[in-house]
Amino acid sequence: LSAAGGRWEGPPEQFRLRSSVLSEVLRVAMKRFDSNALYQALDQERERRQMTWAEVAKETGVSASTLRRTRLGGRMEVDGMIAIVSWLGAKVESFIRETPI
C-alpha cells in the first residue's frame, strides 16, 4: 500500500504474497484476563475453606458483592483482581487466556 491514498502500487503477485503475511499476522491471539476462571477458582477455594462470601471479602479486602459479580465475567478493577489472585495463592498468568483477534 502506498503511504498516500492507501492503494497497492506493486504488481499483483506481490500483493498476494503480502496478503498471506497479513493473514499470518491476523492469526495472532489477544491475551485476556479470564474472570470466569477466577470466579471458579475463588468459589472452589471458598468452599474448600468452608467460608461465606462475607468471610472471603473480609480476608481479601474485596466486597462480597464484587466477589459474587466476578461470576458474570465482566471487567474487574486491578486491585481487586490482584487481591483475589493473591488470596488464592495463584499467579495472575494462570487466569490469562488467548482469544483470536
PyMOL commands that place a pseudoatom at each C-alpha (Angstrom):
pseudoatom trace, name=CA, resn=LEU, resi=1, chain=A, elem=C, hetatm=0, pos=[0.000, 0.000, 0.000]
pseudoatom trace, name=CA, resn=SER, resi=2, chain=A, elem=C, hetatm=0, pos=[1.223, 3.430, -0.710]
pseudoatom trace, name=CA, resn=ALA, resi=3, chain=A, elem=C, hetatm=0, pos=[1.645, 5.855, 2.144]
pseudoatom trace, name=CA, resn=ALA, resi=4, chain=A, elem=C, hetatm=0, pos=[-0.646, 8.313, 0.396]
pseudoatom trace, name=CA, resn=GLY, resi=5, chain=A, elem=C, hetatm=0, pos=[-4.064, 7.085, -0.578]
pseudoatom trace, name=CA, resn=GLY, resi=6, chain=A, elem=C, hetatm=0, pos=[-3.907, 3.543, 0.782]
pseudoatom trace, name=CA, resn=ARG, resi=7, chain=A, elem=C, hetatm=0, pos=[-3.582, 1.916, -2.693]
pseudoatom trace, name=CA, resn=TRP, resi=8, chain=A, elem=C, hetatm=0, pos=[-1.420, -1.037, -3.729]
pseudoatom trace, name=CA, resn=GLU, resi=9, chain=A, elem=C, hetatm=0, pos=[1.118, 0.214, -6.255]
pseudoatom trace, name=CA, resn=GLY, resi=10, chain=A, elem=C, hetatm=0, pos=[3.019, -3.008, -6.940]
pseudoatom trace, name=CA, resn=PRO, resi=11, chain=A, elem=C, hetatm=0, pos=[2.439, -5.999, -9.197]
pseudoatom trace, name=CA, resn=PRO, resi=12, chain=A, elem=C, hetatm=0, pos=[-0.496, -8.321, -8.214]
pseudoatom trace, name=CA, resn=GLU, resi=13, chain=A, elem=C, hetatm=0, pos=[1.766, -11.263, -7.293]
pseudoatom trace, name=CA, resn=GLN, resi=14, chain=A, elem=C, hetatm=0, pos=[3.470, -9.157, -4.621]
pseudoatom trace, name=CA, resn=PHE, resi=15, chain=A, elem=C, hetatm=0, pos=[0.090, -8.213, -3.208]
pseudoatom trace, name=CA, resn=ARG, resi=16, chain=A, elem=C, hetatm=0, pos=[-0.822, -11.892, -2.838]
pseudoatom trace, name=CA, resn=LEU, resi=17, chain=A, elem=C, hetatm=0, pos=[2.456, -12.520, -1.043]
pseudoatom trace, name=CA, resn=ARG, resi=18, chain=A, elem=C, hetatm=0, pos=[1.885, -9.620, 1.278]
pseudoatom trace, name=CA, resn=SER, resi=19, chain=A, elem=C, hetatm=0, pos=[-1.731, -10.707, 1.840]
pseudoatom trace, name=CA, resn=SER, resi=20, chain=A, elem=C, hetatm=0, pos=[-0.524, -14.091, 3.070]
pseudoatom trace, name=CA, resn=VAL, resi=21, chain=A, elem=C, hetatm=0, pos=[1.824, -12.347, 5.501]
pseudoatom trace, name=CA, resn=LEU, resi=22, chain=A, elem=C, hetatm=0, pos=[-1.078, -10.227, 6.703]
pseudoatom trace, name=CA, resn=SER, resi=23, chain=A, elem=C, hetatm=0, pos=[-3.251, -13.297, 7.235]
pseudoatom trace, name=CA, resn=GLU, resi=24, chain=A, elem=C, hetatm=0, pos=[-0.487, -14.809, 9.416]
pseudoatom trace, name=CA, resn=VAL, resi=25, chain=A, elem=C, hetatm=0, pos=[-0.388, -11.636, 11.488]
pseudoatom trace, name=CA, resn=LEU, resi=26, chain=A, elem=C, hetatm=0, pos=[-4.152, -11.713, 11.932]
pseudoatom trace, name=CA, resn=ARG, resi=27, chain=A, elem=C, hetatm=0, pos=[-3.968, -15.237, 13.390]
pseudoatom trace, name=CA, resn=VAL, resi=28, chain=A, elem=C, hetatm=0, pos=[-2.156, -13.886, 16.424]
pseudoatom trace, name=CA, resn=ALA, resi=29, chain=A, elem=C, hetatm=0, pos=[-4.224, -14.198, 19.559]
pseudoatom trace, name=CA, resn=MET, resi=30, chain=A, elem=C, hetatm=0, pos=[-5.035, -11.450, 22.005]
pseudoatom trace, name=CA, resn=LYS, resi=31, chain=A, elem=C, hetatm=0, pos=[-4.458, -12.198, 25.666]
pseudoatom trace, name=CA, resn=ARG, resi=32, chain=A, elem=C, hetatm=0, pos=[-7.340, -11.518, 28.023]
pseudoatom trace, name=CA, resn=PHE, resi=33, chain=A, elem=C, hetatm=0, pos=[-7.948, -11.964, 31.711]
pseudoatom trace, name=CA, resn=ASP, resi=34, chain=A, elem=C, hetatm=0, pos=[-10.449, -14.775, 32.331]
pseudoatom trace, name=CA, resn=SER, resi=35, chain=A, elem=C, hetatm=0, pos=[-12.594, -13.523, 35.203]
pseudoatom trace, name=CA, resn=ASN, resi=36, chain=A, elem=C, hetatm=0, pos=[-14.897, -16.552, 34.883]
pseudoatom trace, name=CA, resn=ALA, resi=37, chain=A, elem=C, hetatm=0, pos=[-11.958, -18.862, 35.609]
pseudoatom trace, name=CA, resn=LEU, resi=38, chain=A, elem=C, hetatm=0, pos=[-11.013, -16.622, 38.540]
pseudoatom trace, name=CA, resn=TYR, resi=39, chain=A, elem=C, hetatm=0, pos=[-14.544, -16.919, 39.931]
pseudoatom trace, name=CA, resn=GLN, resi=40, chain=A, elem=C, hetatm=0, pos=[-14.478, -20.711, 39.612]
pseudoatom trace, name=CA, resn=ALA, resi=41, chain=A, elem=C, hetatm=0, pos=[-11.160, -20.907, 41.455]
pseudoatom trace, name=CA, resn=LEU, resi=42, chain=A, elem=C, hetatm=0, pos=[-12.397, -18.452, 44.087]
pseudoatom trace, name=CA, resn=ASP, resi=43, chain=A, elem=C, hetatm=0, pos=[-15.621, -20.352, 44.690]
pseudoatom trace, name=CA, resn=GLN, resi=44, chain=A, elem=C, hetatm=0, pos=[-13.810, -23.704, 44.898]
pseudoatom trace, name=CA, resn=GLU, resi=45, chain=A, elem=C, hetatm=0, pos=[-11.334, -22.316, 47.420]
pseudoatom trace, name=CA, resn=ARG, resi=46, chain=A, elem=C, hetatm=0, pos=[-14.133, -20.669, 49.401]
pseudoatom trace, name=CA, resn=GLU, resi=47, chain=A, elem=C, hetatm=0, pos=[-15.968, -23.982, 49.613]
pseudoatom trace, name=CA, resn=ARG, resi=48, chain=A, elem=C, hetatm=0, pos=[-12.764, -25.869, 50.455]
pseudoatom trace, name=CA, resn=ARG, resi=49, chain=A, elem=C, hetatm=0, pos=[-12.168, -23.497, 53.368]
pseudoatom trace, name=CA, resn=GLN, resi=50, chain=A, elem=C, hetatm=0, pos=[-15.869, -23.647, 54.279]
pseudoatom trace, name=CA, resn=MET, resi=51, chain=A, elem=C, hetatm=0, pos=[-16.165, -19.860, 54.195]
pseudoatom trace, name=CA, resn=THR, resi=52, chain=A, elem=C, hetatm=0, pos=[-19.013, -17.490, 53.405]
pseudoatom trace, name=CA, resn=TRP, resi=53, chain=A, elem=C, hetatm=0, pos=[-18.657, -14.760, 50.802]
pseudoatom trace, name=CA, resn=ALA, resi=54, chain=A, elem=C, hetatm=0, pos=[-18.575, -12.246, 53.658]
pseudoatom trace, name=CA, resn=GLU, resi=55, chain=A, elem=C, hetatm=0, pos=[-15.609, -14.048, 55.229]
pseudoatom trace, name=CA, resn=VAL, resi=56, chain=A, elem=C, hetatm=0, pos=[-13.755, -14.160, 51.923]
pseudoatom trace, name=CA, resn=ALA, resi=57, chain=A, elem=C, hetatm=0, pos=[-14.490, -10.462, 51.455]
pseudoatom trace, name=CA, resn=LYS, resi=58, chain=A, elem=C, hetatm=0, pos=[-13.006, -9.668, 54.849]
pseudoatom trace, name=CA, resn=GLU, resi=59, chain=A, elem=C, hetatm=0, pos=[-9.835, -11.684, 54.176]
pseudoatom trace, name=CA, resn=THR, resi=60, chain=A, elem=C, hetatm=0, pos=[-9.300, -10.345, 50.652]
pseudoatom trace, name=CA, resn=GLY, resi=61, chain=A, elem=C, hetatm=0, pos=[-10.389, -6.764, 51.266]
pseudoatom trace, name=CA, resn=VAL, resi=62, chain=A, elem=C, hetatm=0, pos=[-12.770, -7.028, 48.294]
pseudoatom trace, name=CA, resn=SER, resi=63, chain=A, elem=C, hetatm=0, pos=[-16.501, -6.517, 48.871]
pseudoatom trace, name=CA, resn=ALA, resi=64, chain=A, elem=C, hetatm=0, pos=[-18.724, -9.598, 48.876]
pseudoatom trace, name=CA, resn=SER, resi=65, chain=A, elem=C, hetatm=0, pos=[-20.864, -8.162, 46.078]
pseudoatom trace, name=CA, resn=THR, resi=66, chain=A, elem=C, hetatm=0, pos=[-17.764, -7.601, 43.923]
pseudoatom trace, name=CA, resn=LEU, resi=67, chain=A, elem=C, hetatm=0, pos=[-16.634, -11.155, 44.620]
pseudoatom trace, name=CA, resn=ARG, resi=68, chain=A, elem=C, hetatm=0, pos=[-20.000, -12.528, 43.532]
pseudoatom trace, name=CA, resn=ARG, resi=69, chain=A, elem=C, hetatm=0, pos=[-20.071, -10.289, 40.447]
pseudoatom trace, name=CA, resn=THR, resi=70, chain=A, elem=C, hetatm=0, pos=[-16.870, -11.886, 39.156]
pseudoatom trace, name=CA, resn=ARG, resi=71, chain=A, elem=C, hetatm=0, pos=[-19.150, -14.775, 38.225]
pseudoatom trace, name=CA, resn=LEU, resi=72, chain=A, elem=C, hetatm=0, pos=[-20.604, -12.607, 35.459]
pseudoatom trace, name=CA, resn=GLY, resi=73, chain=A, elem=C, hetatm=0, pos=[-17.224, -12.407, 33.766]
pseudoatom trace, name=CA, resn=GLY, resi=74, chain=A, elem=C, hetatm=0, pos=[-17.084, -8.647, 33.379]
pseudoatom trace, name=CA, resn=ARG, resi=75, chain=A, elem=C, hetatm=0, pos=[-14.130, -6.352, 33.759]
pseudoatom trace, name=CA, resn=MET, resi=76, chain=A, elem=C, hetatm=0, pos=[-12.557, -6.118, 37.169]
pseudoatom trace, name=CA, resn=GLU, resi=77, chain=A, elem=C, hetatm=0, pos=[-10.601, -3.467, 38.975]
pseudoatom trace, name=CA, resn=VAL, resi=78, chain=A, elem=C, hetatm=0, pos=[-6.938, -4.412, 39.053]
pseudoatom trace, name=CA, resn=ASP, resi=79, chain=A, elem=C, hetatm=0, pos=[-6.625, -4.020, 42.831]
pseudoatom trace, name=CA, resn=GLY, resi=80, chain=A, elem=C, hetatm=0, pos=[-9.486, -6.438, 43.469]
pseudoatom trace, name=CA, resn=MET, resi=81, chain=A, elem=C, hetatm=0, pos=[-8.212, -8.940, 40.929]
pseudoatom trace, name=CA, resn=ILE, resi=82, chain=A, elem=C, hetatm=0, pos=[-4.729, -8.895, 42.466]
pseudoatom trace, name=CA, resn=ALA, resi=83, chain=A, elem=C, hetatm=0, pos=[-6.144, -9.308, 45.969]
pseudoatom trace, name=CA, resn=ILE, resi=84, chain=A, elem=C, hetatm=0, pos=[-8.211, -12.313, 44.907]
pseudoatom trace, name=CA, resn=VAL, resi=85, chain=A, elem=C, hetatm=0, pos=[-5.374, -13.962, 42.988]
pseudoatom trace, name=CA, resn=SER, resi=86, chain=A, elem=C, hetatm=0, pos=[-3.067, -13.401, 45.955]
pseudoatom trace, name=CA, resn=TRP, resi=87, chain=A, elem=C, hetatm=0, pos=[-5.606, -14.900, 48.377]
pseudoatom trace, name=CA, resn=LEU, resi=88, chain=A, elem=C, hetatm=0, pos=[-5.824, -17.945, 46.112]
pseudoatom trace, name=CA, resn=GLY, resi=89, chain=A, elem=C, hetatm=0, pos=[-2.036, -18.288, 46.157]
pseudoatom trace, name=CA, resn=ALA, resi=90, chain=A, elem=C, hetatm=0, pos=[-2.080, -18.304, 42.365]
pseudoatom trace, name=CA, resn=LYS, resi=91, chain=A, elem=C, hetatm=0, pos=[-0.314, -16.377, 39.623]
pseudoatom trace, name=CA, resn=VAL, resi=92, chain=A, elem=C, hetatm=0, pos=[-2.182, -13.847, 37.509]
pseudoatom trace, name=CA, resn=GLU, resi=93, chain=A, elem=C, hetatm=0, pos=[-0.872, -15.640, 34.417]
pseudoatom trace, name=CA, resn=SER, resi=94, chain=A, elem=C, hetatm=0, pos=[-2.918, -18.715, 35.325]
pseudoatom trace, name=CA, resn=PHE, resi=95, chain=A, elem=C, hetatm=0, pos=[-6.061, -16.707, 34.536]
pseudoatom trace, name=CA, resn=ILE, resi=96, chain=A, elem=C, hetatm=0, pos=[-4.927, -15.429, 31.130]
pseudoatom trace, name=CA, resn=ARG, resi=97, chain=A, elem=C, hetatm=0, pos=[-6.480, -16.909, 28.010]
pseudoatom trace, name=CA, resn=GLU, resi=98, chain=A, elem=C, hetatm=0, pos=[-5.841, -16.250, 24.364]
pseudoatom trace, name=CA, resn=THR, resi=99, chain=A, elem=C, hetatm=0, pos=[-8.627, -15.278, 22.028]
pseudoatom trace, name=CA, resn=PRO, resi=100, chain=A, elem=C, hetatm=0, pos=[-8.372, -14.811, 18.265]
pseudoatom trace, name=CA, resn=ILE, resi=101, chain=A, elem=C, hetatm=0, pos=[-8.284, -11.230, 17.091]
for i in range(1, 101): cmd.bond("trace and resi %d" % i, "trace and resi %d" % (i + 1))
show_as sticks, trace
zoom trace
